Each structure stands twice: as structure tokens, then as C-alpha cells.
Amino acid sequence: MAYGVEADDMMRRSADYVDRILKGAMPGDLPVQQPTKFILVINMKTAKALGITIGPSLLAIADEVIE
């Protein structure tokens, strides 16, 4: 399993920061933003190889399940 930030969202936020800086904003004046979108990925093949049983409720909320 992996739980982390959504890369596409972070790239969009980075592009916004670059845009602001190129328009003259001082980097030190820009607010610090924390990620707001997270994804949960479950690799069932690896779980099976390790003998781990993943419950159906966890599978239901996963953003991606790798068979």
C-alpha cells in the first residue's frame, strides 16, 4: 500500500508559484501550502505474496487497486 499526495495537484500548485514569481512576487512572501489531495494505492499481487489479507472496506476506499 502507498498513501501519498497526488502528483498532478502538486505540479499545478508548483506552476502557480512559478507564475507568481515570474510576475514579480517575492518567494518569501508567498504562503506555504500543504497538499489537499491524497491517494491510496493497494498492490494486491504484493499483498498476496506477503500473505496479507486486505479487507473489502479498505479496497472500497482505495483510489487505485493493482491486481
PDB file of N, CA, C and O in Angstrom:
ATOM      1  N   MET A   1       0.843  -1.177   0.000  1.00  0.00           N
ATOM      2  CA  MET A   1       0.000   0.000   0.000  1.00  0.00           C
ATOM      3  C   MET A   1       0.884   1.235   0.000  1.00  0.00           C
ATOM      4  O   MET A   1       1.996   1.241   0.528  1.00  0.00           O
ATOM      5  N   ALA A   2       0.356   2.254  -0.600  1.00  0.00           N
ATOM      6  CA  ALA A   2       1.036   3.551  -0.596  1.00  0.00           C
ATOM      7  C   ALA A   2      -0.024   4.633  -0.425  1.00  0.00           C
ATOM      8  O   ALA A   2      -1.066   4.608  -1.079  1.00  0.00           O
ATOM      9  N   TYR A   3       0.254   5.568   0.451  1.00  0.00           N
ATOM     10  CA  TYR A   3      -0.636   6.695   0.686  1.00  0.00           C
ATOM     11  C   TYR A   3       0.210   7.949   0.546  1.00  0.00           C
ATOM     12  O   TYR A   3       1.159   8.152   1.304  1.00  0.00           O
ATOM     13  N   GLY A   4      -0.130   8.781  -0.414  1.00  0.00           N
ATOM     14  CA  GLY A   4       0.677   9.968  -0.636  1.00  0.00           C
ATOM     15  C   GLY A   4      -0.087  11.043  -1.372  1.00  0.00           C
ATOM     16  O   GLY A   4      -1.279  10.913  -1.651  1.00  0.00           O
ATOM     17  N   VAL A   5       0.625  12.103  -1.676  1.00  0.00           N
ATOM     18  CA  VAL A   5      -0.005  13.241  -2.350  1.00  0.00           C
ATOM     19  C   VAL A   5      -0.218  12.921  -3.816  1.00  0.00           C
ATOM     20  O   VAL A   5       0.500  12.110  -4.401  1.00  0.00           O
ATOM     21  N   GLU A   6      -1.211  13.567  -4.401  1.00  0.00           N
ATOM     22  CA  GLU A   6      -1.478  13.412  -5.826  1.00  0.00           C
ATOM     23  C   GLU A   6      -0.489  14.290  -6.584  1.00  0.00           C
ATOM     24  O   GLU A   6      -0.464  15.508  -6.404  1.00  0.00           O
ATOM     25  N   ALA A   7       0.323  13.666  -7.430  1.00  0.00           N
ATOM     26  CA  ALA A   7       1.396  14.381  -8.131  1.00  0.00           C
ATOM     27  C   ALA A   7       0.857  15.476  -9.054  1.00  0.00           C
ATOM     28  O   ALA A   7       1.448  16.552  -9.143  1.00  0.00           O
ATOM     29  N   ASP A   8      -0.247  15.215  -9.733  1.00  0.00           N
ATOM     30  CA  ASP A   8      -0.802  16.226 -10.642  1.00  0.00           C
ATOM     31  C   ASP A   8      -1.177  17.505  -9.898  1.00  0.00           C
ATOM     32  O   ASP A   8      -0.939  18.609 -10.386  1.00  0.00           O
ATOM     33  N   ASP A   9      -1.758  17.347  -8.726  1.00  0.00           N
ATOM     34  CA  ASP A   9      -2.155  18.508  -7.929  1.00  0.00           C
ATOM     35  C   ASP A   9      -0.917  19.297  -7.491  1.00  0.00           C
ATOM     36  O   ASP A   9      -0.920  20.527  -7.525  1.00  0.00           O
ATOM     37  N   MET A  10       0.128  18.598  -7.084  1.00  0.00           N
ATOM     38  CA  MET A  10       1.353  19.279  -6.653  1.00  0.00           C
ATOM     39  C   MET A  10       2.019  20.024  -7.812  1.00  0.00           C
ATOM     40  O   MET A  10       2.582  21.101  -7.616  1.00  0.00           O
ATOM     41  N   MET A  11       1.956  19.456  -9.012  1.00  0.00           N
ATOM     42  CA  MET A  11       2.546  20.139 -10.170  1.00  0.00           C
ATOM     43  C   MET A  11       1.773  21.412 -10.511  1.00  0.00           C
ATOM     44  O   MET A  11       2.366  22.430 -10.869  1.00  0.00           O
ATOM     45  N   ARG A  12       0.435  21.347 -10.394  1.00  0.00           N
ATOM     46  CA  ARG A  12      -0.369  22.542 -10.651  1.00  0.00           C
ATOM     47  C   ARG A  12      -0.027  23.639  -9.640  1.00  0.00           C
ATOM     48  O   ARG A  12       0.108  24.809  -9.995  1.00  0.00           O
ATOM     49  N   ARG A  13       0.108  23.241  -8.392  1.00  0.00           N
ATOM     50  CA  ARG A  13       0.450  24.230  -7.358  1.00  0.00           C
ATOM     51  C   ARG A  13       1.834  24.829  -7.609  1.00  0.00           C
ATOM     52  O   ARG A  13       2.040  26.028  -7.417  1.00  0.00           O
ATOM     53  N   SER A  14       2.777  23.994  -8.038  1.00  0.00           N
ATOM     54  CA  SER A  14       4.130  24.485  -8.335  1.00  0.00           C
ATOM     55  C   SER A  14       4.097  25.474  -9.483  1.00  0.00           C
ATOM     56  O   SER A  14       4.772  26.503  -9.446  1.00  0.00           O
ATOM     57  N   ALA A  15       3.307  25.159 -10.508  1.00  0.00           N
ATOM     58  CA  ALA A  15       3.195  26.069 -11.653  1.00  0.00           C
ATOM     59  C   ALA A  15       2.618  27.411 -11.220  1.00  0.00           C
ATOM     60  O   ALA A  15       3.023  28.453 -11.736  1.00  0.00           O
ATOM     61  N   ASP A  16       1.679  27.399 -10.281  1.00  0.00           N
ATOM     62  CA  ASP A  16       1.103  28.645  -9.769  1.00  0.00           C
ATOM     63  C   ASP A  16       2.173  29.474  -9.061  1.00  0.00           C
ATOM     64  O   ASP A  16       2.232  30.693  -9.227  1.00  0.00           O
ATOM     65  N   TYR A  17       3.017  28.807  -8.269  1.00  0.00           N
ATOM     66  CA  TYR A  17       4.101  29.517  -7.587  1.00  0.00           C
ATOM     67  C   TYR A  17       5.069  30.126  -8.595  1.00  0.00           C
ATOM     68  O   TYR A  17       5.466  31.282  -8.451  1.00  0.00           O
ATOM     69  N   VAL A  18       5.452  29.357  -9.615  1.00  0.00           N
ATOM     70  CA  VAL A  18       6.368  29.863 -10.641  1.00  0.00           C
ATOM     71  C   VAL A  18       5.754  31.064 -11.346  1.00  0.00           C
ATOM     72  O   VAL A  18       6.437  32.057 -11.596  1.00  0.00           O
ATOM     73  N   ASP A  19       4.471  30.976 -11.665  1.00  0.00           N
ATOM     74  CA  ASP A  19       3.777  32.084 -12.320  1.00  0.00           C
ATOM     75  C   ASP A  19       3.818  33.340 -11.463  1.00  0.00           C
ATOM     76  O   ASP A  19       4.091  34.431 -11.966  1.00  0.00           O
ATOM     77  N   ARG A  20       3.550  33.192 -10.190  1.00  0.00           N
ATOM     78  CA  ARG A  20       3.567  34.355  -9.289  1.00  0.00           C
ATOM     79  C   ARG A  20       4.956  34.970  -9.200  1.00  0.00           C
ATOM     80  O   ARG A  20       5.097  36.193  -9.206  1.00  0.00           O
ATOM     81  N   ILE A  21       5.982  34.130  -9.118  1.00  0.00           N
ATOM     82  CA  ILE A  21       7.358  34.633  -9.015  1.00  0.00           C
ATOM     83  C   ILE A  21       7.761  35.355 -10.299  1.00  0.00           C
ATOM     84  O   ILE A  21       8.389  36.413 -10.251  1.00  0.00           O
ATOM     85  N   LEU A  22       7.397  34.779 -11.449  1.00  0.00           N
ATOM     86  CA  LEU A  22       7.735  35.432 -12.724  1.00  0.00           C
ATOM     87  C   LEU A  22       6.995  36.746 -12.906  1.00  0.00           C
ATOM     88  O   LEU A  22       7.440  37.615 -13.656  1.00  0.00           O
ATOM     89  N   LYS A  23       5.869  36.893 -12.224  1.00  0.00           N
ATOM     90  CA  LYS A  23       5.122  38.153 -12.295  1.00  0.00           C
ATOM     91  C   LYS A  23       5.607  39.167 -11.263  1.00  0.00           C
ATOM     92  O   LYS A  23       5.041  40.254 -11.149  1.00  0.00           O
ATOM     93  N   GLY A  24       6.660  38.816 -10.504  1.00  0.00           N
ATOM     94  CA  GLY A  24       7.276  39.777  -9.600  1.00  0.00           C
ATOM     95  C   GLY A  24       7.080  39.541  -8.120  1.00  0.00           C
ATOM     96  O   GLY A  24       7.593  40.317  -7.314  1.00  0.00           O
ATOM     97  N   ALA A  25       6.369  38.521  -7.732  1.00  0.00           N
ATOM     98  CA  ALA A  25       6.168  38.262  -6.301  1.00  0.00           C
ATOM     99  C   ALA A  25       7.473  37.785  -5.673  1.00  0.00           C
ATOM    100  O   ALA A  25       8.267  37.090  -6.307  1.00  0.00           O
ATOM    101  N   MET A  26       7.673  38.160  -4.450  1.00  0.00           N
ATOM    102  CA  MET A  26       8.854  37.708  -3.717  1.00  0.00           C
ATOM    103  C   MET A  26       8.571  36.302  -3.168  1.00  0.00           C
ATOM    104  O   MET A  26       7.540  36.092  -2.530  1.00  0.00           O
ATOM    105  N   PRO A  27       9.464  35.343  -3.405  1.00  0.00           N
ATOM    106  CA  PRO A  27       9.231  33.977  -2.929  1.00  0.00           C
ATOM    107  C   PRO A  27       8.980  33.895  -1.428  1.00  0.00           C
ATOM    108  O   PRO A  27       8.187  33.071  -0.974  1.00  0.00           O
ATOM    109  N   GLY A  28       9.642  34.732  -0.668  1.00  0.00           N
ATOM    110  CA  GLY A  28       9.463  34.728   0.787  1.00  0.00           C
ATOM    111  C   GLY A  28       8.097  35.218   1.233  1.00  0.00           C
ATOM    112  O   GLY A  28       7.672  34.945   2.355  1.00  0.00           O
ATOM    113  N   ASP A  29       7.408  35.941   0.359  1.00  0.00           N
ATOM    114  CA  ASP A  29       6.089  36.470   0.698  1.00  0.00           C
ATOM    115  C   ASP A  29       4.952  35.508   0.336  1.00  0.00           C
ATOM    116  O   ASP A  29       3.810  35.717   0.746  1.00  0.00           O
ATOM    117  N   LEU A  30       5.258  34.458  -0.427  1.00  0.00           N
ATOM    118  CA  LEU A  30       4.221  33.512  -0.833  1.00  0.00           C
ATOM    119  C   LEU A  30       3.851  32.592   0.333  1.00  0.00           C
ATOM    120  O   LEU A  30       4.724  32.169   1.090  1.00  0.00           O
ATOM    121  N   PRO A  31       2.576  32.286   0.477  1.00  0.00           N
ATOM    122  CA  PRO A  31       2.167  31.431   1.586  1.00  0.00           C
ATOM    123  C   PRO A  31       2.606  29.979   1.374  1.00  0.00           C
ATOM    124  O   PRO A  31       2.704  29.500   0.244  1.00  0.00           O
ATOM    125  N   VAL A  32       2.862  29.312   2.464  1.00  0.00           N
ATOM    126  CA  VAL A  32       3.185  27.882   2.410  1.00  0.00           C
ATOM    127  C   VAL A  32       1.871  27.127   2.282  1.00  0.00           C
ATOM    128  O   VAL A  32       0.942  27.343   3.060  1.00  0.00           O
ATOM    129  N   GLN A  33       1.799  26.244   1.300  1.00  0.00           N
ATOM    130  CA  GLN A  33       0.580  25.468   1.092  1.00  0.00           C
ATOM    131  C   GLN A  33       0.869  23.999   1.342  1.00  0.00           C
ATOM    132  O   GLN A  33       1.901  23.471   0.929  1.00  0.00           O
ATOM    133  N   GLN A  34      -0.052  23.358   2.017  1.00  0.00           N
ATOM    134  CA  GLN A  34       0.068  21.928   2.251  1.00  0.00           C
ATOM    135  C   GLN A  34      -0.810  21.190   1.258  1.00  0.00           C
ATOM    136  O   GLN A  34      -1.816  21.730   0.798  1.00  0.00           O
ATOM    137  N   PRO A  35      -0.441  19.966   0.925  1.00  0.00           N
ATOM    138  CA  PRO A  35      -1.262  19.197  -0.018  1.00  0.00           C
ATOM    139  C   PRO A  35      -2.677  19.010   0.511  1.00  0.00           C
ATOM    140  O   PRO A  35      -2.901  18.899   1.716  1.00  0.00           O
ATOM    141  N   THR A  36      -3.626  18.976  -0.421  1.00  0.00           N
ATOM    142  CA  THR A  36      -5.017  18.766  -0.026  1.00  0.00           C
ATOM    143  C   THR A  36      -5.588  17.490  -0.636  1.00  0.00           C
ATOM    144  O   THR A  36      -6.624  16.997  -0.188  1.00  0.00           O
ATOM    145  N   LYS A  37      -4.921  16.956  -1.650  1.00  0.00           N
ATOM    146  CA  LYS A  37      -5.400  15.742  -2.299  1.00  0.00           C
ATOM    147  C   LYS A  37      -4.408  14.604  -2.064  1.00  0.00           C
ATOM    148  O   LYS A  37      -3.218  14.738  -2.349  1.00  0.00           O
ATOM    149  N   PHE A  38      -4.904  13.501  -1.550  1.00  0.00           N
ATOM    150  CA  PHE A  38      -4.083  12.331  -1.285  1.00  0.00           C
ATOM    151  C   PHE A  38      -4.686  11.122  -1.992  1.00  0.00           C
ATOM    152  O   PHE A  38      -5.893  11.067  -2.226  1.00  0.00           O
ATOM    153  N   ILE A  39      -3.839  10.157  -2.330  1.00  0.00           N
ATOM    154  CA  ILE A  39      -4.334   8.950  -2.976  1.00  0.00           C
ATOM    155  C   ILE A  39      -3.846   7.718  -2.221  1.00  0.00           C
ATOM    156  O   ILE A  39      -2.770   7.724  -1.623  1.00  0.00           O
ATOM    157  N   LEU A  40      -4.651   6.668  -2.259  1.00  0.00           N
ATOM    158  CA  LEU A  40      -4.318   5.389  -1.647  1.00  0.00           C
ATOM    159  C   LEU A  40      -4.252   4.358  -2.758  1.00  0.00           C
ATOM    160  O   LEU A  40      -5.221   4.156  -3.489  1.00  0.00           O
ATOM    161  N   VAL A  41      -3.095   3.702  -2.883  1.00  0.00           N
ATOM    162  CA  VAL A  41      -2.893   2.671  -3.899  1.00  0.00           C
ATOM    163  C   VAL A  41      -2.578   1.365  -3.184  1.00  0.00           C
ATOM    164  O   VAL A  41      -1.741   1.330  -2.283  1.00  0.00           O
ATOM    165  N   ILE A  42      -3.250   0.293  -3.586  1.00  0.00           N
ATOM    166  CA  ILE A  42      -3.035  -1.023  -2.985  1.00  0.00           C
ATOM    167  C   ILE A  42      -2.594  -1.990  -4.075  1.00  0.00           C
ATOM    168  O   ILE A  42      -3.250  -2.113  -5.110  1.00  0.00           O
ATOM    169  N   ASN A  43      -1.481  -2.675  -3.838  1.00  0.00           N
ATOM    170  CA  ASN A  43      -0.971  -3.671  -4.769  1.00  0.00           C
ATOM    171  C   ASN A  43      -1.359  -5.046  -4.241  1.00  0.00           C
ATOM    172  O   ASN A  43      -0.746  -5.560  -3.305  1.00  0.00           O
ATOM    173  N   MET A  44      -2.380  -5.630  -4.849  1.00  0.00           N
ATOM    174  CA  MET A  44      -2.895  -6.916  -4.385  1.00  0.00           C
ATOM    175  C   MET A  44      -1.924  -8.067  -4.637  1.00  0.00           C
ATOM    176  O   MET A  44      -1.876  -9.017  -3.856  1.00  0.00           O
ATOM    177  N   LYS A  45      -1.156  -7.990  -5.716  1.00  0.00           N
ATOM    178  CA  LYS A  45      -0.195  -9.054  -6.021  1.00  0.00           C
ATOM    179  C   LYS A  45       0.875  -9.140  -4.926  1.00  0.00           C
ATOM    180  O   LYS A  45       1.243 -10.232  -4.492  1.00  0.00           O
ATOM    181  N   THR A  46       1.359  -7.997  -4.491  1.00  0.00           N
ATOM    182  CA  THR A  46       2.364  -7.973  -3.424  1.00  0.00           C
ATOM    183  C   THR A  46       1.752  -8.403  -2.099  1.00  0.00           C
ATOM    184  O   THR A  46       2.377  -9.136  -1.334  1.00  0.00           O
ATOM    185  N   ALA A  47       0.530  -7.951  -1.825  1.00  0.00           N
ATOM    186  CA  ALA A  47      -0.137  -8.351  -0.585  1.00  0.00           C
ATOM    187  C   ALA A  47      -0.309  -9.867  -0.533  1.00  0.00           C
ATOM    188  O   ALA A  47      -0.097 -10.485   0.510  1.00  0.00           O
ATOM    189  N   LYS A  48      -0.686 -10.450  -1.643  1.00  0.00           N
ATOM    190  CA  LYS A  48      -0.867 -11.900  -1.693  1.00  0.00           C
ATOM    191  C   LYS A  48       0.464 -12.617  -1.489  1.00  0.00           C
ATOM    192  O   LYS A  48       0.526 -13.616  -0.772  1.00  0.00           O
ATOM    193  N   ALA A  49       1.534 -12.111  -2.117  1.00  0.00           N
ATOM    194  CA  ALA A  49       2.859 -12.718  -1.981  1.00  0.00           C
ATOM    195  C   ALA A  49       3.356 -12.664  -0.535  1.00  0.00           C
ATOM    196  O   ALA A  49       4.085 -13.551  -0.090  1.00  0.00           O
ATOM    197  N   LEU A  50       2.958 -11.621   0.192  1.00  0.00           N
ATOM    198  CA  LEU A  50       3.366 -11.482   1.595  1.00  0.00           C
ATOM    199  C   LEU A  50       2.400 -12.171   2.553  1.00  0.00           C
ATOM    200  O   LEU A  50       2.654 -12.238   3.756  1.00  0.00           O
ATOM    201  N   GLY A  51       1.296 -12.681   2.021  1.00  0.00           N
ATOM    202  CA  GLY A  51       0.305 -13.350   2.863  1.00  0.00           C
ATOM    203  C   GLY A  51      -0.563 -12.392   3.645  1.00  0.00           C
ATOM    204  O   GLY A  51      -1.066 -12.736   4.715  1.00  0.00           O
ATOM    205  N   ILE A  52      -0.743 -11.193   3.123  1.00  0.00           N
ATOM    206  CA  ILE A  52      -1.540 -10.173   3.805  1.00  0.00           C
ATOM    207  C   ILE A  52      -2.935 -10.141   3.189  1.00  0.00           C
ATOM    208  O   ILE A  52      -3.079 -10.118   1.967  1.00  0.00           O
ATOM    209  N   THR A  53      -3.941 -10.142   4.022  1.00  0.00           N
ATOM    210  CA  THR A  53      -5.316 -10.042   3.559  1.00  0.00           C
ATOM    211  C   THR A  53      -5.780  -8.598   3.707  1.00  0.00           C
ATOM    212  O   THR A  53      -5.708  -8.019   4.790  1.00  0.00           O
ATOM    213  N   ILE A  54      -6.254  -8.029   2.609  1.00  0.00           N
ATOM    214  CA  ILE A  54      -6.759  -6.656   2.611  1.00  0.00           C
ATOM    215  C   ILE A  54      -8.285  -6.744   2.681  1.00  0.00           C
ATOM    216  O   ILE A  54      -8.916  -7.408   1.860  1.00  0.00           O
ATOM    217  N   GLY A  55      -8.856  -6.078   3.653  1.00  0.00           N
ATOM    218  CA  GLY A  55     -10.301  -6.115   3.849  1.00  0.00           C
ATOM    219  C   GLY A  55     -11.064  -5.395   2.755  1.00  0.00           C
ATOM    220  O   GLY A  55     -10.541  -4.472   2.131  1.00  0.00           O
ATOM    221  N   PRO A  56     -12.305  -5.813   2.519  1.00  0.00           N
ATOM    222  CA  PRO A  56     -13.106  -5.185   1.462  1.00  0.00           C
ATOM    223  C   PRO A  56     -13.391  -3.713   1.707  1.00  0.00           C
ATOM    224  O   PRO A  56     -13.525  -2.947   0.753  1.00  0.00           O
ATOM    225  N   SER A  57     -13.486  -3.302   2.962  1.00  0.00           N
ATOM    226  CA  SER A  57     -13.748  -1.881   3.237  1.00  0.00           C
ATOM    227  C   SER A  57     -12.560  -1.016   2.826  1.00  0.00           C
ATOM    228  O   SER A  57     -12.747   0.103   2.348  1.00  0.00           O
ATOM    229  N   LEU A  58     -11.340  -1.523   3.008  1.00  0.00           N
ATOM    230  CA  LEU A  58     -10.151  -0.778   2.597  1.00  0.00           C
ATOM    231  C   LEU A  58     -10.033  -0.758   1.072  1.00  0.00           C
ATOM    232  O   LEU A  58      -9.646   0.252   0.483  1.00  0.00           O
ATOM    233  N   LEU A  59     -10.369  -1.882   0.444  1.00  0.00           N
ATOM    234  CA  LEU A  59     -10.348  -1.923  -1.021  1.00  0.00           C
ATOM    235  C   LEU A  59     -11.369  -0.959  -1.614  1.00  0.00           C
ATOM    236  O   LEU A  59     -11.142  -0.384  -2.678  1.00  0.00           O
ATOM    237  N   ALA A  60     -12.481  -0.787  -0.931  1.00  0.00           N
ATOM    238  CA  ALA A  60     -13.547   0.087  -1.431  1.00  0.00           C
ATOM    239  C   ALA A  60     -13.128   1.556  -1.426  1.00  0.00           C
ATOM    240  O   ALA A  60     -13.566   2.321  -2.285  1.00  0.00           O
ATOM    241  N   ILE A  61     -12.299   1.956  -0.485  1.00  0.00           N
ATOM    242  CA  ILE A  61     -11.911   3.369  -0.415  1.00  0.00           C
ATOM    243  C   ILE A  61     -10.609   3.676  -1.161  1.00  0.00           C
ATOM    244  O   ILE A  61     -10.228   4.839  -1.294  1.00  0.00           O
ATOM    245  N   ALA A  62      -9.928   2.632  -1.648  1.00  0.00           N
ATOM    246  CA  ALA A  62      -8.665   2.839  -2.375  1.00  0.00           C
ATOM    247  C   ALA A  62      -8.943   3.561  -3.680  1.00  0.00           C
ATOM    248  O   ALA A  62      -9.945   3.308  -4.349  1.00  0.00           O
ATOM    249  N   ASP A  63      -8.033   4.468  -4.031  1.00  0.00           N
ATOM    250  CA  ASP A  63      -8.145   5.194  -5.290  1.00  0.00           C
ATOM    251  C   ASP A  63      -7.722   4.311  -6.463  1.00  0.00           C
ATOM    252  O   ASP A  63      -8.236   4.449  -7.573  1.00  0.00           O
ATOM    253  N   GLU A  64      -6.774   3.400  -6.203  1.00  0.00           N
ATOM    254  CA  GLU A  64      -6.293   2.503  -7.246  1.00  0.00           C
ATOM    255  C   GLU A  64      -5.944   1.170  -6.620  1.00  0.00           C
ATOM    256  O   GLU A  64      -5.296   1.120  -5.574  1.00  0.00           O
ATOM    257  N   VAL A  65      -6.370   0.089  -7.255  1.00  0.00           N
ATOM    258  CA  VAL A  65      -6.039  -1.271  -6.817  1.00  0.00           C
ATOM    259  C   VAL A  65      -5.319  -1.941  -7.955  1.00  0.00           C
ATOM    260  O   VAL A  65      -5.873  -2.109  -9.041  1.00  0.00           O
ATOM    261  N   ILE A  66      -4.066  -2.330  -7.705  1.00  0.00           N
ATOM    262  CA  ILE A  66      -3.270  -3.000  -8.714  1.00  0.00           C
ATOM    263  C   ILE A  66      -3.446  -4.500  -8.528  1.00  0.00           C
ATOM    264  O   ILE A  66      -3.130  -5.051  -7.474  1.00  0.00           O
ATOM    265  N   GLU A  67      -3.957  -5.153  -9.569  1.00  0.00           N
ATOM    266  CA  GLU A  67      -4.189  -6.595  -9.499  1.00  0.00           C
ATOM    267  C   GLU A  67      -2.915  -7.269  -9.863  1.00  0.00           C
ATOM    268  O   GLU A  67      -2.849  -8.498  -9.879  1.00  0.00           O
TER     269      GLU A  67
END
